[in-house]
Amino acid sequence: MASPMRSRVTLPDISSRAWEHPADRGALVALRKLKGFDTVVKALNGLISERATRLMLLGNAVRVDERQFPVIHRLLADVGRVLDVAELPELYVVNDPTVNAMTIGMEKPVIVLNSGLVELMDEEELRFVVGHELGHALSGHAVYRTLLLRLLQFSGVLNALPFGGLGVRLILAALMEWSRKSELSADRAGLLATQDPATALRVHMKTAGGGHLADLDPASFLAQGAEYSEGGDLRDSLLKLMLVEQASHPFAVVRATESRRWVDSGDYTAILGGAYPRRDGDDAATMSDAAKEAADHYADSFARAQDALSKAIRDLGGLVAGARTWWEERFGRGAS
């Protein structure tokens, strides 16, 4: 039986910029300025790929509506109400035991939930997942990821990169970094949809542990996330970089830690209080401001990082700065 719908703050005219992670927003603002090219890419993609995908789902999955998975249908409608979405995407449930969900399509995004995820999550946790996927759709992650790849292909950048395969690897690593940050953005959208940080945490705990919630402890799970982010020696720091280089999603403990950090920052509470960017300001958003926010995020993350690699780099920076100060004091700024 469906649980009663509790009251949630609605967020009229909220822009996706409200939940986009700074490192994600920096790329999105720049790509949104490419008026016209995105329309062409959407049209070309929609002619074949999207039609084939929708036909496959119609023929081999269950489309959610008032009579099929009605609870999920109600959740989608309510999440759309909270995030003030005028046109909701179609939602399908596919027979797949893996715990996963995705948003696909450019012209008309479609949300797909695996049956394994539907079975594992309770109603409120499914609300978070639906909000997460709707956040992907509203931010246009599928559109702009495809757009960037097409730009790289059309411009010949990938073929002209110096050092051949190394250059391509660096470009792809940057795309994967963006993909991971887009997942953090979508987690924030899911949190705004459910408006319950404990629910968001449970989703990440279940994703990591395959359920078994009675055997899990939120404080211990978050402590585990802190240990992953901050612990280890130099070898562990390098291994973590290698482990995520080609990963499209952050690890579950990292996502839980990042969501909690966003809540603790006060930004989440401010948005629920009405302090958020509106859609009518999207066109005025500047690339310079978005780039600065992204740079500030990485600088702050580096300053907070406690792993051995970050400490070594900071210590080296301090050593260089100290040596420079000593040299200038001893020989003067004009010394060479």
Contacts in CASP RR format, 6 or more apart in sequence:
PFRMAT RR
TARGET T0000
AUTHOR 0000-0000-0000
METHOD contacts of the structure
MODEL  1
MASPMRSRVTLPDISSRAWEHPADRGALVALRKLKGFDTVVKALNGLISE
RATRLMLLGNAVRVDERQFPVIHRLLADVGRVLDVAELPELYVVNDPTVN
AMTIGMEKPVIVLNSGLVELMDEEELRFVVGHELGHALSGHAVYRTLLLR
LLQFSGVLNALPFGGLGVRLILAALMEWSRKSELSADRAGLLATQDPATA
LRVHMKTAGGGHLADLDPASFLAQGAEYSEGGDLRDSLLKLMLVEQASHP
FAVVRATESRRWVDSGDYTAILGGAYPRRDGDDAATMSDAAKEAADHYAD
SFARAQDALSKAIRDLGGLVAGARTWWEERFGRGAS
2 70 0 8 1.000
2 71 0 8 1.000
2 74 0 8 1.000
2 123 0 8 1.000
3 123 0 8 1.000
3 124 0 8 1.000
5 74 0 8 1.000
5 78 0 8 1.000
8 78 0 8 1.000
8 82 0 8 1.000
8 194 0 8 1.000
8 195 0 8 1.000
9 82 0 8 1.000
9 195 0 8 1.000
9 272 0 8 1.000
9 273 0 8 1.000
10 81 0 8 1.000
10 82 0 8 1.000
10 84 0 8 1.000
11 18 0 8 1.000
11 82 0 8 1.000
11 83 0 8 1.000
11 84 0 8 1.000
11 192 0 8 1.000
11 271 0 8 1.000
11 272 0 8 1.000
11 274 0 8 1.000
11 276 0 8 1.000
12 84 0 8 1.000
13 84 0 8 1.000
13 278 0 8 1.000
13 279 0 8 1.000
13 280 0 8 1.000
14 83 0 8 1.000
14 84 0 8 1.000
14 192 0 8 1.000
14 271 0 8 1.000
14 276 0 8 1.000
14 277 0 8 1.000
14 278 0 8 1.000
14 279 0 8 1.000
15 276 0 8 1.000
15 277 0 8 1.000
15 278 0 8 1.000
15 279 0 8 1.000
15 281 0 8 1.000
15 282 0 8 1.000
16 135 0 8 1.000
16 138 0 8 1.000
16 139 0 8 1.000
16 140 0 8 1.000
16 189 0 8 1.000
17 25 0 8 1.000
17 29 0 8 1.000
17 277 0 8 1.000
17 282 0 8 1.000
17 285 0 8 1.000
18 192 0 8 1.000
18 271 0 8 1.000
18 276 0 8 1.000
18 277 0 8 1.000
19 135 0 8 1.000
19 139 0 8 1.000
19 185 0 8 1.000
19 186 0 8 1.000
19 188 0 8 1.000
19 189 0 8 1.000
19 190 0 8 1.000
19 192 0 8 1.000
19 271 0 8 1.000
20 28 0 8 1.000
20 139 0 8 1.000
20 185 0 8 1.000
20 188 0 8 1.000
21 181 0 8 1.000
21 182 0 8 1.000
21 184 0 8 1.000
21 185 0 8 1.000
21 188 0 8 1.000
21 297 0 8 1.000
22 290 0 8 1.000
22 293 0 8 1.000
22 294 0 8 1.000
22 296 0 8 1.000
22 297 0 8 1.000
23 177 0 8 1.000
23 178 0 8 1.000
23 181 0 8 1.000
23 294 0 8 1.000
23 297 0 8 1.000
23 298 0 8 1.000
24 139 0 8 1.000
24 178 0 8 1.000
24 181 0 8 1.000
24 182 0 8 1.000
24 184 0 8 1.000
24 185 0 8 1.000
25 185 0 8 1.000
25 290 0 8 1.000
25 293 0 8 1.000
25 294 0 8 1.000
26 287 0 8 1.000
26 290 0 8 1.000
26 291 0 8 1.000
26 293 0 8 1.000
26 294 0 8 1.000
27 144 0 8 1.000
27 148 0 8 1.000
27 178 0 8 1.000
28 139 0 8 1.000
28 140 0 8 1.000
28 144 0 8 1.000
28 290 0 8 1.000
29 285 0 8 1.000
29 286 0 8 1.000
29 287 0 8 1.000
29 289 0 8 1.000
29 290 0 8 1.000
30 287 0 8 1.000
30 290 0 8 1.000
30 291 0 8 1.000
31 38 0 8 1.000
31 144 0 8 1.000
31 147 0 8 1.000
31 148 0 8 1.000
32 38 0 8 1.000
32 144 0 8 1.000
32 282 0 8 1.000
32 285 0 8 1.000
33 287 0 8 1.000
34 147 0 8 1.000
34 151 0 8 1.000
37 147 0 8 1.000
37 151 0 8 1.000
38 143 0 8 1.000
38 144 0 8 1.000
38 147 0 8 1.000
41 106 0 8 1.000
41 143 0 8 1.000
41 146 0 8 1.000
41 147 0 8 1.000
41 150 0 8 1.000
42 106 0 8 1.000
42 107 0 8 1.000
42 143 0 8 1.000
43 107 0 8 1.000
45 105 0 8 1.000
45 106 0 8 1.000
45 107 0 8 1.000
45 146 0 8 1.000
46 105 0 8 1.000
46 106 0 8 1.000
46 107 0 8 1.000
49 105 0 8 1.000
50 105 0 8 1.000
50 106 0 8 1.000
50 107 0 8 1.000
50 108 0 8 1.000
53 104 0 8 1.000
53 105 0 8 1.000
53 110 0 8 1.000
54 90 0 8 1.000
54 110 0 8 1.000
57 63 0 8 1.000
57 92 0 8 1.000
57 94 0 8 1.000
57 110 0 8 1.000
57 112 0 8 1.000
60 94 0 8 1.000
61 92 0 8 1.000
61 93 0 8 1.000
61 94 0 8 1.000
61 95 0 8 1.000
61 112 0 8 1.000
62 68 0 8 1.000
62 69 0 8 1.000
62 92 0 8 1.000
62 93 0 8 1.000
62 94 0 8 1.000
63 90 0 8 1.000
63 91 0 8 1.000
63 92 0 8 1.000
64 72 0 8 1.000
64 73 0 8 1.000
64 76 0 8 1.000
64 90 0 8 1.000
64 91 0 8 1.000
64 92 0 8 1.000
64 93 0 8 1.000
65 73 0 8 1.000
66 73 0 8 1.000
69 93 0 8 1.000
69 118 0 8 1.000
71 123 0 8 1.000
71 126 0 8 1.000
72 91 0 8 1.000
72 93 0 8 1.000
72 113 0 8 1.000
72 118 0 8 1.000
72 126 0 8 1.000
72 130 0 8 1.000
73 91 0 8 1.000
75 123 0 8 1.000
75 126 0 8 1.000
75 127 0 8 1.000
75 130 0 8 1.000
76 88 0 8 1.000
76 91 0 8 1.000
76 111 0 8 1.000
76 130 0 8 1.000
76 134 0 8 1.000
77 88 0 8 1.000
78 127 0 8 1.000
79 85 0 8 1.000
79 127 0 8 1.000
79 130 0 8 1.000
79 131 0 8 1.000
79 134 0 8 1.000
79 190 0 8 1.000
79 193 0 8 1.000
80 88 0 8 1.000
80 134 0 8 1.000
80 193 0 8 1.000
82 192 0 8 1.000
82 193 0 8 1.000
82 195 0 8 1.000
83 131 0 8 1.000
83 134 0 8 1.000
83 135 0 8 1.000
83 138 0 8 1.000
83 189 0 8 1.000
83 192 0 8 1.000
83 193 0 8 1.000
85 134 0 8 1.000
85 138 0 8 1.000
88 134 0 8 1.000
89 103 0 8 1.000
89 108 0 8 1.000
89 109 0 8 1.000
89 110 0 8 1.000
89 111 0 8 1.000
89 134 0 8 1.000
89 137 0 8 1.000
90 108 0 8 1.000
90 110 0 8 1.000
90 111 0 8 1.000
91 110 0 8 1.000
91 111 0 8 1.000
91 112 0 8 1.000
91 113 0 8 1.000
91 130 0 8 1.000
92 110 0 8 1.000
92 111 0 8 1.000
92 112 0 8 1.000
92 113 0 8 1.000
93 112 0 8 1.000
93 113 0 8 1.000
93 114 0 8 1.000
93 115 0 8 1.000
93 118 0 8 1.000
94 112 0 8 1.000
94 113 0 8 1.000
94 114 0 8 1.000
94 115 0 8 1.000
95 115 0 8 1.000
96 114 0 8 1.000
96 115 0 8 1.000
96 116 0 8 1.000
97 114 0 8 1.000
97 115 0 8 1.000
97 116 0 8 1.000
98 114 0 8 1.000
98 116 0 8 1.000
98 117 0 8 1.000
99 114 0 8 1.000
99 116 0 8 1.000
99 117 0 8 1.000
99 120 0 8 1.000
99 206 0 8 1.000
99 207 0 8 1.000
99 210 0 8 1.000
100 114 0 8 1.000
100 117 0 8 1.000
101 111 0 8 1.000
101 112 0 8 1.000
101 113 0 8 1.000
101 114 0 8 1.000
101 117 0 8 1.000
101 129 0 8 1.000
101 132 0 8 1.000
101 133 0 8 1.000
102 111 0 8 1.000
102 112 0 8 1.000
102 133 0 8 1.000
103 109 0 8 1.000
103 110 0 8 1.000
103 111 0 8 1.000
103 112 0 8 1.000
103 133 0 8 1.000
103 134 0 8 1.000
103 135 0 8 1.000
103 136 0 8 1.000
103 137 0 8 1.000
103 141 0 8 1.000
103 142 0 8 1.000
104 110 0 8 1.000
104 112 0 8 1.000
104 142 0 8 1.000
105 142 0 8 1.000
106 142 0 8 1.000
106 143 0 8 1.000
106 146 0 8 1.000
109 136 0 8 1.000
109 137 0 8 1.000
109 140 0 8 1.000
109 142 0 8 1.000
111 130 0 8 1.000
111 133 0 8 1.000
111 134 0 8 1.000
111 137 0 8 1.000
113 126 0 8 1.000
113 129 0 8 1.000
113 130 0 8 1.000
113 133 0 8 1.000
117 129 0 8 1.000
118 126 0 8 1.000
120 206 0 8 1.000
120 210 0 8 1.000
120 211 0 8 1.000
121 129 0 8 1.000
121 203 0 8 1.000
121 206 0 8 1.000
124 194 0 8 1.000
124 196 0 8 1.000
124 199 0 8 1.000
125 199 0 8 1.000
125 202 0 8 1.000
125 203 0 8 1.000
125 206 0 8 1.000
127 190 0 8 1.000
127 193 0 8 1.000
127 194 0 8 1.000
127 199 0 8 1.000
128 190 0 8 1.000
128 191 0 8 1.000
128 193 0 8 1.000
128 194 0 8 1.000
128 199 0 8 1.000
128 200 0 8 1.000
128 203 0 8 1.000
129 190 0 8 1.000
129 203 0 8 1.000
130 190 0 8 1.000
130 193 0 8 1.000
131 186 0 8 1.000
131 189 0 8 1.000
131 190 0 8 1.000
131 192 0 8 1.000
131 193 0 8 1.000
131 194 0 8 1.000
132 186 0 8 1.000
132 187 0 8 1.000
132 189 0 8 1.000
132 190 0 8 1.000
132 193 0 8 1.000
133 186 0 8 1.000
134 189 0 8 1.000
134 190 0 8 1.000
134 193 0 8 1.000
135 185 0 8 1.000
135 186 0 8 1.000
135 189 0 8 1.000
135 190 0 8 1.000
136 142 0 8 1.000
136 182 0 8 1.000
136 186 0 8 1.000
136 189 0 8 1.000
138 189 0 8 1.000
139 182 0 8 1.000
139 185 0 8 1.000
139 186 0 8 1.000
139 189 0 8 1.000
141 182 0 8 1.000
141 185 0 8 1.000
141 186 0 8 1.000
145 175 0 8 1.000
145 178 0 8 1.000
145 179 0 8 1.000
145 182 0 8 1.000
148 175 0 8 1.000
149 175 0 8 1.000
151 157 0 8 1.000
152 158 0 8 1.000
152 171 0 8 1.000
157 171 0 8 1.000
158 168 0 8 1.000
158 171 0 8 1.000
161 167 0 8 1.000
161 168 0 8 1.000
161 171 0 8 1.000
172 246 0 8 1.000
173 245 0 8 1.000
173 246 0 8 1.000
176 244 0 8 1.000
176 245 0 8 1.000
176 246 0 8 1.000
176 247 0 8 1.000
176 248 0 8 1.000
179 248 0 8 1.000
179 249 0 8 1.000
180 244 0 8 1.000
180 247 0 8 1.000
180 248 0 8 1.000
180 249 0 8 1.000
180 250 0 8 1.000
183 248 0 8 1.000
183 249 0 8 1.000
183 250 0 8 1.000
183 255 0 8 1.000
184 250 0 8 1.000
184 255 0 8 1.000
184 258 0 8 1.000
184 259 0 8 1.000
187 200 0 8 1.000
187 255 0 8 1.000
187 258 0 8 1.000
187 259 0 8 1.000
188 259 0 8 1.000
188 262 0 8 1.000
188 268 0 8 1.000
190 200 0 8 1.000
191 197 0 8 1.000
191 200 0 8 1.000
191 259 0 8 1.000
191 262 0 8 1.000
191 263 0 8 1.000
191 268 0 8 1.000
192 268 0 8 1.000
192 271 0 8 1.000
192 272 0 8 1.000
194 200 0 8 1.000
195 272 0 8 1.000
197 259 0 8 1.000
197 260 0 8 1.000
197 263 0 8 1.000
197 268 0 8 1.000
198 218 0 8 1.000
200 256 0 8 1.000
200 259 0 8 1.000
201 218 0 8 1.000
201 221 0 8 1.000
201 222 0 8 1.000
201 256 0 8 1.000
201 259 0 8 1.000
201 260 0 8 1.000
202 213 0 8 1.000
202 218 0 8 1.000
204 221 0 8 1.000
204 252 0 8 1.000
204 253 0 8 1.000
204 255 0 8 1.000
204 256 0 8 1.000
204 259 0 8 1.000
205 211 0 8 1.000
205 213 0 8 1.000
205 216 0 8 1.000
205 218 0 8 1.000
205 221 0 8 1.000
205 252 0 8 1.000
205 256 0 8 1.000
206 213 0 8 1.000
207 252 0 8 1.000
208 221 0 8 1.000
208 251 0 8 1.000
208 252 0 8 1.000
208 253 0 8 1.000
209 216 0 8 1.000
209 252 0 8 1.000
221 253 0 8 1.000
221 256 0 8 1.000
222 256 0 8 1.000
222 257 0 8 1.000
222 260 0 8 1.000
224 253 0 8 1.000
225 253 0 8 1.000
225 254 0 8 1.000
225 256 0 8 1.000
225 257 0 8 1.000
226 257 0 8 1.000
228 240 0 8 1.000
228 251 0 8 1.000
228 253 0 8 1.000
228 254 0 8 1.000
229 254 0 8 1.000
229 257 0 8 1.000
229 305 0 8 1.000
229 306 0 8 1.000
229 307 0 8 1.000
230 305 0 8 1.000
230 306 0 8 1.000
230 307 0 8 1.000
231 306 0 8 1.000
231 307 0 8 1.000
231 308 0 8 1.000
232 307 0 8 1.000
232 308 0 8 1.000
233 308 0 8 1.000
234 308 0 8 1.000
234 309 0 8 1.000
234 312 0 8 1.000
236 307 0 8 1.000
236 308 0 8 1.000
237 307 0 8 1.000
237 308 0 8 1.000
237 309 0 8 1.000
237 310 0 8 1.000
238 309 0 8 1.000
240 307 0 8 1.000
241 309 0 8 1.000
244 250 0 8 1.000
244 251 0 8 1.000
249 255 0 8 1.000
250 258 0 8 1.000
262 268 0 8 1.000
263 269 0 8 1.000
270 276 0 8 1.000
277 285 0 8 1.000
302 310 0 8 1.000
302 313 0 8 1.000
302 314 0 8 1.000
303 314 0 8 1.000
305 311 0 8 1.000
327 335 0 8 1.000
328 335 0 8 1.000
END
